[in-house]
Amino acid sequence: MEEKLYSTFDVPHHTIEFNEEIIASVNTVVELADQCSANEPCQRPAIGYLANVFSSLTKQRKPKQPTCFR
């Protein structure tokens, strides 16, 4: 599976490490892409559903401490 991902994304092996979490996320995105390409619009997922799925794939960003500009 990893070799297929490396060739699909055309990246050198040392650039991205495909761990289980990344592979699961890629699979989720592939499944969503398949659902979104359904022939009939009524068979495609609602935008709210897509937003919820995508938001679950993101990590919470922790902002750095603000720096003072003088």
PDB file of N, CA, C and O in Angstrom:
ATOM      1  N   MET A   1       0.822  -1.197   0.000  1.00  0.00           N
ATOM      2  CA  MET A   1       0.000   0.000   0.000  1.00  0.00           C
ATOM      3  C   MET A   1       0.866   1.262   0.000  1.00  0.00           C
ATOM      4  O   MET A   1       0.586   2.212  -0.730  1.00  0.00           O
ATOM      5  N   GLU A   2       1.914   1.266   0.817  1.00  0.00           N
ATOM      6  CA  GLU A   2       2.778   2.434   0.902  1.00  0.00           C
ATOM      7  C   GLU A   2       3.428   2.754  -0.441  1.00  0.00           C
ATOM      8  O   GLU A   2       3.479   3.915  -0.847  1.00  0.00           O
ATOM      9  N   GLU A   3       3.924   1.728  -1.129  1.00  0.00           N
ATOM     10  CA  GLU A   3       4.566   1.941  -2.428  1.00  0.00           C
ATOM     11  C   GLU A   3       3.591   2.579  -3.415  1.00  0.00           C
ATOM     12  O   GLU A   3       3.963   3.456  -4.194  1.00  0.00           O
ATOM     13  N   LYS A   4       2.342   2.128  -3.370  1.00  0.00           N
ATOM     14  CA  LYS A   4       1.322   2.672  -4.270  1.00  0.00           C
ATOM     15  C   LYS A   4       1.076   4.147  -3.953  1.00  0.00           C
ATOM     16  O   LYS A   4       0.922   4.961  -4.864  1.00  0.00           O
ATOM     17  N   LEU A   5       1.038   4.495  -2.659  1.00  0.00           N
ATOM     18  CA  LEU A   5       0.845   5.894  -2.288  1.00  0.00           C
ATOM     19  C   LEU A   5       2.016   6.755  -2.745  1.00  0.00           C
ATOM     20  O   LEU A   5       1.814   7.851  -3.268  1.00  0.00           O
ATOM     21  N   TYR A   6       3.227   6.272  -2.552  1.00  0.00           N
ATOM     22  CA  TYR A   6       4.396   7.035  -2.994  1.00  0.00           C
ATOM     23  C   TYR A   6       4.336   7.281  -4.495  1.00  0.00           C
ATOM     24  O   TYR A   6       4.611   8.393  -4.947  1.00  0.00           O
ATOM     25  N   SER A   7       3.983   6.270  -5.270  1.00  0.00           N
ATOM     26  CA  SER A   7       3.938   6.454  -6.719  1.00  0.00           C
ATOM     27  C   SER A   7       2.761   7.328  -7.132  1.00  0.00           C
ATOM     28  O   SER A   7       2.862   8.086  -8.097  1.00  0.00           O
ATOM     29  N   THR A   8       1.639   7.228  -6.406  1.00  0.00           N
ATOM     30  CA  THR A   8       0.475   8.046  -6.724  1.00  0.00           C
ATOM     31  C   THR A   8       0.772   9.525  -6.505  1.00  0.00           C
ATOM     32  O   THR A   8       0.425  10.363  -7.337  1.00  0.00           O
ATOM     33  N   PHE A   9       1.409   9.841  -5.394  1.00  0.00           N
ATOM     34  CA  PHE A   9       1.700  11.236  -5.081  1.00  0.00           C
ATOM     35  C   PHE A   9       3.021  11.705  -5.678  1.00  0.00           C
ATOM     36  O   PHE A   9       3.365  12.882  -5.568  1.00  0.00           O
ATOM     37  N   ASP A  10       3.758  10.806  -6.303  1.00  0.00           N
ATOM     38  CA  ASP A  10       5.017  11.135  -6.961  1.00  0.00           C
ATOM     39  C   ASP A  10       5.948  11.919  -6.035  1.00  0.00           C
ATOM     40  O   ASP A  10       6.424  13.000  -6.381  1.00  0.00           O
ATOM     41  N   VAL A  11       6.197  11.355  -4.859  1.00  0.00           N
ATOM     42  CA  VAL A  11       7.100  11.976  -3.898  1.00  0.00           C
ATOM     43  C   VAL A  11       8.210  10.999  -3.536  1.00  0.00           C
ATOM     44  O   VAL A  11       7.980   9.791  -3.502  1.00  0.00           O
ATOM     45  N   PRO A  12       9.404  11.501  -3.267  1.00  0.00           N
ATOM     46  CA  PRO A  12      10.475  10.613  -2.816  1.00  0.00           C
ATOM     47  C   PRO A  12      10.108   9.977  -1.477  1.00  0.00           C
ATOM     48  O   PRO A  12       9.390  10.579  -0.679  1.00  0.00           O
ATOM     49  N   HIS A  13      10.591   8.782  -1.233  1.00  0.00           N
ATOM     50  CA  HIS A  13      10.261   8.040  -0.015  1.00  0.00           C
ATOM     51  C   HIS A  13      10.621   8.794   1.257  1.00  0.00           C
ATOM     52  O   HIS A  13       9.938   8.649   2.270  1.00  0.00           O
ATOM     53  N   HIS A  14      11.661   9.581   1.225  1.00  0.00           N
ATOM     54  CA  HIS A  14      12.097  10.256   2.447  1.00  0.00           C
ATOM     55  C   HIS A  14      11.297  11.524   2.748  1.00  0.00           C
ATOM     56  O   HIS A  14      11.457  12.100   3.824  1.00  0.00           O
ATOM     57  N   THR A  15      10.440  11.974   1.823  1.00  0.00           N
ATOM     58  CA  THR A  15       9.711  13.227   2.003  1.00  0.00           C
ATOM     59  C   THR A  15       8.512  13.081   2.927  1.00  0.00           C
ATOM     60  O   THR A  15       8.306  13.917   3.807  1.00  0.00           O
ATOM     61  N   ILE A  16       7.722  12.038   2.742  1.00  0.00           N
ATOM     62  CA  ILE A  16       6.516  11.808   3.539  1.00  0.00           C
ATOM     63  C   ILE A  16       6.557  10.409   4.121  1.00  0.00           C
ATOM     64  O   ILE A  16       6.871   9.442   3.427  1.00  0.00           O
ATOM     65  N   GLU A  17       6.241  10.312   5.392  1.00  0.00           N
ATOM     66  CA  GLU A  17       6.142   9.000   6.022  1.00  0.00           C
ATOM     67  C   GLU A  17       4.661   8.650   6.122  1.00  0.00           C
ATOM     68  O   GLU A  17       3.916   9.305   6.852  1.00  0.00           O
ATOM     69  N   PHE A  18       4.237   7.639   5.405  1.00  0.00           N
ATOM     70  CA  PHE A  18       2.838   7.229   5.417  1.00  0.00           C
ATOM     71  C   PHE A  18       2.588   6.281   6.586  1.00  0.00           C
ATOM     72  O   PHE A  18       2.770   5.068   6.472  1.00  0.00           O
ATOM     73  N   ASN A  19       2.171   6.853   7.704  1.00  0.00           N
ATOM     74  CA  ASN A  19       1.831   6.011   8.850  1.00  0.00           C
ATOM     75  C   ASN A  19       0.358   5.612   8.753  1.00  0.00           C
ATOM     76  O   ASN A  19      -0.326   6.002   7.807  1.00  0.00           O
ATOM     77  N   GLU A  20      -0.127   4.849   9.708  1.00  0.00           N
ATOM     78  CA  GLU A  20      -1.504   4.358   9.665  1.00  0.00           C
ATOM     79  C   GLU A  20      -2.523   5.491   9.635  1.00  0.00           C
ATOM     80  O   GLU A  20      -3.540   5.397   8.949  1.00  0.00           O
ATOM     81  N   GLU A  21      -2.252   6.555  10.375  1.00  0.00           N
ATOM     82  CA  GLU A  21      -3.178   7.691  10.421  1.00  0.00           C
ATOM     83  C   GLU A  21      -3.288   8.370   9.055  1.00  0.00           C
ATOM     84  O   GLU A  21      -4.386   8.705   8.611  1.00  0.00           O
ATOM     85  N   ILE A  22      -2.160   8.569   8.401  1.00  0.00           N
ATOM     86  CA  ILE A  22      -2.171   9.213   7.081  1.00  0.00           C
ATOM     87  C   ILE A  22      -2.859   8.316   6.064  1.00  0.00           C
ATOM     88  O   ILE A  22      -3.649   8.798   5.252  1.00  0.00           O
ATOM     89  N   ILE A  23      -2.576   7.040   6.095  1.00  0.00           N
ATOM     90  CA  ILE A  23      -3.199   6.111   5.154  1.00  0.00           C
ATOM     91  C   ILE A  23      -4.715   6.089   5.367  1.00  0.00           C
ATOM     92  O   ILE A  23      -5.468   6.058   4.394  1.00  0.00           O
ATOM     93  N   ALA A  24      -5.171   6.104   6.606  1.00  0.00           N
ATOM     94  CA  ALA A  24      -6.605   6.130   6.889  1.00  0.00           C
ATOM     95  C   ALA A  24      -7.235   7.421   6.370  1.00  0.00           C
ATOM     96  O   ALA A  24      -8.339   7.395   5.826  1.00  0.00           O
ATOM     97  N   SER A  25      -6.546   8.541   6.533  1.00  0.00           N
ATOM     98  CA  SER A  25      -7.058   9.817   6.032  1.00  0.00           C
ATOM     99  C   SER A  25      -7.150   9.824   4.513  1.00  0.00           C
ATOM    100  O   SER A  25      -8.137  10.297   3.949  1.00  0.00           O
ATOM    101  N   VAL A  26      -6.132   9.306   3.859  1.00  0.00           N
ATOM    102  CA  VAL A  26      -6.146   9.227   2.391  1.00  0.00           C
ATOM    103  C   VAL A  26      -7.307   8.351   1.935  1.00  0.00           C
ATOM    104  O   VAL A  26      -8.005   8.698   0.982  1.00  0.00           O
ATOM    105  N   ASN A  27      -7.519   7.229   2.599  1.00  0.00           N
ATOM    106  CA  ASN A  27      -8.644   6.350   2.247  1.00  0.00           C
ATOM    107  C   ASN A  27      -9.980   7.066   2.412  1.00  0.00           C
ATOM    108  O   ASN A  27     -10.872   6.901   1.581  1.00  0.00           O
ATOM    109  N   THR A  28     -10.128   7.849   3.462  1.00  0.00           N
ATOM    110  CA  THR A  28     -11.363   8.597   3.688  1.00  0.00           C
ATOM    111  C   THR A  28     -11.597   9.601   2.570  1.00  0.00           C
ATOM    112  O   THR A  28     -12.714   9.725   2.067  1.00  0.00           O
ATOM    113  N   VAL A  29     -10.553  10.316   2.179  1.00  0.00           N
ATOM    114  CA  VAL A  29     -10.675  11.306   1.106  1.00  0.00           C
ATOM    115  C   VAL A  29     -11.011  10.616  -0.215  1.00  0.00           C
ATOM    116  O   VAL A  29     -11.813  11.133  -0.993  1.00  0.00           O
ATOM    117  N   VAL A  30     -10.418   9.473  -0.471  1.00  0.00           N
ATOM    118  CA  VAL A  30     -10.720   8.721  -1.696  1.00  0.00           C
ATOM    119  C   VAL A  30     -12.179   8.289  -1.703  1.00  0.00           C
ATOM    120  O   VAL A  30     -12.854   8.392  -2.727  1.00  0.00           O
ATOM    121  N   GLU A  31     -12.668   7.807  -0.567  1.00  0.00           N
ATOM    122  CA  GLU A  31     -14.072   7.399  -0.476  1.00  0.00           C
ATOM    123  C   GLU A  31     -15.001   8.586  -0.714  1.00  0.00           C
ATOM    124  O   GLU A  31     -16.009   8.455  -1.409  1.00  0.00           O
ATOM    125  N   LEU A  32     -14.666   9.746  -0.141  1.00  0.00           N
ATOM    126  CA  LEU A  32     -15.485  10.943  -0.356  1.00  0.00           C
ATOM    127  C   LEU A  32     -15.463  11.362  -1.824  1.00  0.00           C
ATOM    128  O   LEU A  32     -16.495  11.738  -2.379  1.00  0.00           O
ATOM    129  N   ALA A  33     -14.303  11.299  -2.447  1.00  0.00           N
ATOM    130  CA  ALA A  33     -14.203  11.659  -3.861  1.00  0.00           C
ATOM    131  C   ALA A  33     -15.081  10.752  -4.700  1.00  0.00           C
ATOM    132  O   ALA A  33     -15.726  11.204  -5.647  1.00  0.00           O
ATOM    133  N   ASP A  34     -15.108   9.479  -4.358  1.00  0.00           N
ATOM    134  CA  ASP A  34     -15.957   8.538  -5.078  1.00  0.00           C
ATOM    135  C   ASP A  34     -17.430   8.898  -4.895  1.00  0.00           C
ATOM    136  O   ASP A  34     -18.198   8.885  -5.857  1.00  0.00           O
ATOM    137  N   GLN A  35     -17.822   9.218  -3.669  1.00  0.00           N
ATOM    138  CA  GLN A  35     -19.207   9.593  -3.404  1.00  0.00           C
ATOM    139  C   GLN A  35     -19.584  10.885  -4.129  1.00  0.00           C
ATOM    140  O   GLN A  35     -20.698  11.011  -4.637  1.00  0.00           O
ATOM    141  N   CYS A  36     -18.666  11.834  -4.176  1.00  0.00           N
ATOM    142  CA  CYS A  36     -18.946  13.125  -4.806  1.00  0.00           C
ATOM    143  C   CYS A  36     -19.045  13.030  -6.331  1.00  0.00           C
ATOM    144  O   CYS A  36     -19.578  13.931  -6.979  1.00  0.00           O
ATOM    145  N   SER A  37     -18.541  11.960  -6.885  1.00  0.00           N
ATOM    146  CA  SER A  37     -18.583  11.816  -8.344  1.00  0.00           C
ATOM    147  C   SER A  37     -19.753  10.950  -8.809  1.00  0.00           C
ATOM    148  O   SER A  37     -19.766  10.482  -9.947  1.00  0.00           O
ATOM    149  N   ALA A  38     -20.732  10.737  -7.934  1.00  0.00           N
ATOM    150  CA  ALA A  38     -21.921   9.970  -8.317  1.00  0.00           C
ATOM    151  C   ALA A  38     -22.628  10.672  -9.477  1.00  0.00           C
ATOM    152  O   ALA A  38     -22.660  11.901  -9.540  1.00  0.00           O
ATOM    153  N   ASN A  39     -23.187   9.894 -10.381  1.00  0.00           N
ATOM    154  CA  ASN A  39     -23.862  10.461 -11.559  1.00  0.00           C
ATOM    155  C   ASN A  39     -25.039  11.350 -11.177  1.00  0.00           C
ATOM    156  O   ASN A  39     -25.207  12.438 -11.728  1.00  0.00           O
ATOM    157  N   GLU A  40     -25.840  10.891 -10.248  1.00  0.00           N
ATOM    158  CA  GLU A  40     -27.030  11.645  -9.841  1.00  0.00           C
ATOM    159  C   GLU A  40     -26.702  12.577  -8.671  1.00  0.00           C
ATOM    160  O   GLU A  40     -26.171  12.133  -7.654  1.00  0.00           O
ATOM    161  N   PRO A  41     -27.016  13.865  -8.814  1.00  0.00           N
ATOM    162  CA  PRO A  41     -26.732  14.798  -7.718  1.00  0.00           C
ATOM    163  C   PRO A  41     -27.354  14.387  -6.391  1.00  0.00           C
ATOM    164  O   PRO A  41     -26.773  14.649  -5.337  1.00  0.00           O
ATOM    165  N   CYS A  42     -28.522  13.749  -6.416  1.00  0.00           N
ATOM    166  CA  CYS A  42     -29.175  13.357  -5.162  1.00  0.00           C
ATOM    167  C   CYS A  42     -28.424  12.232  -4.453  1.00  0.00           C
ATOM    168  O   CYS A  42     -28.703  11.942  -3.289  1.00  0.00           O
ATOM    169  N   GLN A  43     -27.470  11.591  -5.145  1.00  0.00           N
ATOM    170  CA  GLN A  43     -26.676  10.528  -4.536  1.00  0.00           C
ATOM    171  C   GLN A  43     -25.374  11.054  -3.943  1.00  0.00           C
ATOM    172  O   GLN A  43     -24.638  10.314  -3.291  1.00  0.00           O
ATOM    173  N   ARG A  44     -25.096  12.328  -4.172  1.00  0.00           N
ATOM    174  CA  ARG A  44     -23.862  12.938  -3.655  1.00  0.00           C
ATOM    175  C   ARG A  44     -24.073  13.417  -2.221  1.00  0.00           C
ATOM    176  O   ARG A  44     -25.184  13.806  -1.861  1.00  0.00           O
ATOM    177  N   PRO A  45     -23.025  13.395  -1.399  1.00  0.00           N
ATOM    178  CA  PRO A  45     -23.180  13.830   0.000  1.00  0.00           C
ATOM    179  C   PRO A  45     -23.421  15.330   0.108  1.00  0.00           C
ATOM    180  O   PRO A  45     -23.000  16.108  -0.749  1.00  0.00           O
ATOM    181  N   ALA A  46     -24.100  15.715   1.170  1.00  0.00           N
ATOM    182  CA  ALA A  46     -24.357  17.130   1.445  1.00  0.00           C
ATOM    183  C   ALA A  46     -23.059  17.803   1.884  1.00  0.00           C
ATOM    184  O   ALA A  46     -22.165  17.164   2.439  1.00  0.00           O
ATOM    185  N   ILE A  47     -22.975  19.096   1.626  1.00  0.00           N
ATOM    186  CA  ILE A  47     -21.761  19.849   1.958  1.00  0.00           C
ATOM    187  C   ILE A  47     -21.489  19.833   3.461  1.00  0.00           C
ATOM    188  O   ILE A  47     -20.331  19.814   3.877  1.00  0.00           O
ATOM    189  N   GLY A  48     -22.536  19.841   4.272  1.00  0.00           N
ATOM    190  CA  GLY A  48     -22.353  19.791   5.725  1.00  0.00           C
ATOM    191  C   GLY A  48     -21.690  18.496   6.163  1.00  0.00           C
ATOM    192  O   GLY A  48     -20.832  18.494   7.046  1.00  0.00           O
ATOM    193  N   TYR A  49     -22.092  17.401   5.542  1.00  0.00           N
ATOM    194  CA  TYR A  49     -21.480  16.101   5.834  1.00  0.00           C
ATOM    195  C   TYR A  49     -19.998  16.130   5.462  1.00  0.00           C
ATOM    196  O   TYR A  49     -19.147  15.675   6.226  1.00  0.00           O
ATOM    197  N   LEU A  50     -19.703  16.668   4.282  1.00  0.00           N
ATOM    198  CA  LEU A  50     -18.302  16.744   3.839  1.00  0.00           C
ATOM    199  C   LEU A  50     -17.472  17.599   4.791  1.00  0.00           C
ATOM    200  O   LEU A  50     -16.347  17.241   5.142  1.00  0.00           O
ATOM    201  N   ALA A  51     -18.038  18.732   5.206  1.00  0.00           N
ATOM    202  CA  ALA A  51     -17.312  19.607   6.135  1.00  0.00           C
ATOM    203  C   ALA A  51     -17.012  18.892   7.444  1.00  0.00           C
ATOM    204  O   ALA A  51     -15.916  19.023   7.989  1.00  0.00           O
ATOM    205  N   ASN A  52     -17.980  18.136   7.949  1.00  0.00           N
ATOM    206  CA  ASN A  52     -17.758  17.399   9.196  1.00  0.00           C
ATOM    207  C   ASN A  52     -16.681  16.336   9.042  1.00  0.00           C
ATOM    208  O   ASN A  52     -15.840  16.164   9.924  1.00  0.00           O
ATOM    209  N   VAL A  53     -16.709  15.628   7.925  1.00  0.00           N
ATOM    210  CA  VAL A  53     -15.696  14.582   7.709  1.00  0.00           C
ATOM    211  C   VAL A  53     -14.315  15.210   7.573  1.00  0.00           C
ATOM    212  O   VAL A  53     -13.353  14.749   8.188  1.00  0.00           O
ATOM    213  N   PHE A  54     -14.218  16.274   6.758  1.00  0.00           N
ATOM    214  CA  PHE A  54     -12.912  16.913   6.575  1.00  0.00           C
ATOM    215  C   PHE A  54     -12.396  17.531   7.870  1.00  0.00           C
ATOM    216  O   PHE A  54     -11.199  17.471   8.153  1.00  0.00           O
ATOM    217  N   SER A  55     -13.292  18.122   8.656  1.00  0.00           N
ATOM    218  CA  SER A  55     -12.830  18.729   9.910  1.00  0.00           C
ATOM    219  C   SER A  55     -12.320  17.669  10.876  1.00  0.00           C
ATOM    220  O   SER A  55     -11.435  17.944  11.686  1.00  0.00           O
ATOM    221  N   SER A  56     -12.868  16.463  10.796  1.00  0.00           N
ATOM    222  CA  SER A  56     -12.380  15.395  11.671  1.00  0.00           C
ATOM    223  C   SER A  56     -10.994  14.906  11.255  1.00  0.00           C
ATOM    224  O   SER A  56     -10.296  14.270  12.045  1.00  0.00           O
ATOM    225  N   LEU A  57     -10.596  15.202  10.019  1.00  0.00           N
ATOM    226  CA  LEU A  57      -9.279  14.769   9.541  1.00  0.00           C
ATOM    227  C   LEU A  57      -8.171  15.763   9.884  1.00  0.00           C
ATOM    228  O   LEU A  57      -6.988  15.442   9.773  1.00  0.00           O
ATOM    229  N   THR A  58      -8.552  16.956  10.296  1.00  0.00           N
ATOM    230  CA  THR A  58      -7.549  17.975  10.585  1.00  0.00           C
ATOM    231  C   THR A  58      -7.136  17.917  12.044  1.00  0.00           C
ATOM    232  O   THR A  58      -7.904  17.485  12.903  1.00  0.00           O
ATOM    233  N   LYS A  59      -5.950  18.345  12.308  1.00  0.00           N
ATOM    234  CA  LYS A  59      -5.466  18.425  13.683  1.00  0.00           C
ATOM    235  C   LYS A  59      -5.703  19.840  14.181  1.00  0.00           C
ATOM    236  O   LYS A  59      -5.622  20.805  13.421  1.00  0.00           O
ATOM    237  N   GLN A  60      -5.996  19.948  15.460  1.00  0.00           N
ATOM    238  CA  GLN A  60      -6.216  21.260  16.044  1.00  0.00           C
ATOM    239  C   GLN A  60      -4.896  22.019  16.059  1.00  0.00           C
ATOM    240  O   GLN A  60      -3.904  21.543  16.611  1.00  0.00           O
ATOM    241  N   ARG A  61      -4.891  23.194  15.455  1.00  0.00           N
ATOM    242  CA  ARG A  61      -3.681  24.000  15.406  1.00  0.00           C
ATOM    243  C   ARG A  61      -3.557  24.796  16.700  1.00  0.00           C
ATOM    244  O   ARG A  61      -4.514  25.413  17.167  1.00  0.00           O
ATOM    245  N   LYS A  62      -2.365  24.766  17.258  1.00  0.00           N
ATOM    246  CA  LYS A  62      -2.108  25.540  18.469  1.00  0.00           C
ATOM    247  C   LYS A  62      -1.246  26.735  18.058  1.00  0.00           C
ATOM    248  O   LYS A  62      -0.081  26.569  17.697  1.00  0.00           O
ATOM    249  N   PRO A  63      -1.819  27.930  18.113  1.00  0.00           N
ATOM    250  CA  PRO A  63      -1.042  29.108  17.697  1.00  0.00           C
ATOM    251  C   PRO A  63       0.149  29.350  18.616  1.00  0.00           C
ATOM    252  O   PRO A  63       0.096  29.085  19.817  1.00  0.00           O
ATOM    253  N   LYS A  64       1.198  29.848  18.033  1.00  0.00           N
ATOM    254  CA  LYS A  64       2.379  30.198  18.823  1.00  0.00           C
ATOM    255  C   LYS A  64       2.081  31.456  19.608  1.00  0.00           C
ATOM    256  O   LYS A  64       1.147  32.194  19.295  1.00  0.00           O
ATOM    257  N   GLN A  65       2.887  31.694  20.635  1.00  0.00           N
ATOM    258  CA  GLN A  65       2.736  32.917  21.411  1.00  0.00           C
ATOM    259  C   GLN A  65       2.967  34.107  20.496  1.00  0.00           C
ATOM    260  O   GLN A  65       3.910  34.118  19.704  1.00  0.00           O
ATOM    261  N   PRO A  66       2.094  35.121  20.607  1.00  0.00           N
ATOM    262  CA  PRO A  66       2.292  36.294  19.744  1.00  0.00           C
ATOM    263  C   PRO A  66       3.600  36.998  20.098  1.00  0.00           C
ATOM    264  O   PRO A  66       4.010  37.053  21.258  1.00  0.00           O
ATOM    265  N   THR A  67       4.214  37.513  19.096  1.00  0.00           N
ATOM    266  CA  THR A  67       5.447  38.283  19.318  1.00  0.00           C
ATOM    267  C   THR A  67       5.125  39.755  19.189  1.00  0.00           C
ATOM    268  O   THR A  67       4.243  40.142  18.423  1.00  0.00           O
ATOM    269  N   CYS A  68       5.823  40.555  19.922  1.00  0.00           N
ATOM    270  CA  CYS A  68       5.610  41.995  19.879  1.00  0.00           C
ATOM    271  C   CYS A  68       6.408  42.572  18.722  1.00  0.00           C
ATOM    272  O   CYS A  68       7.587  42.271  18.534  1.00  0.00           O
ATOM    273  N   PHE A  69       5.738  43.394  17.969  1.00  0.00           N
ATOM    274  CA  PHE A  69       6.407  44.099  16.869  1.00  0.00           C
ATOM    275  C   PHE A  69       6.564  45.548  17.259  1.00  0.00           C
ATOM    276  O   PHE A  69       5.605  46.212  17.650  1.00  0.00           O
ATOM    277  N   ARG A  70       7.798  46.032  17.145  1.00  0.00           N
ATOM    278  CA  ARG A  70       8.059  47.431  17.502  1.00  0.00           C
ATOM    279  C   ARG A  70       8.641  48.143  16.339  1.00  0.00           C
ATOM    280  O   ARG A  70       8.935  49.335  16.428  1.00  0.00           O
TER     281      ARG A  70
END
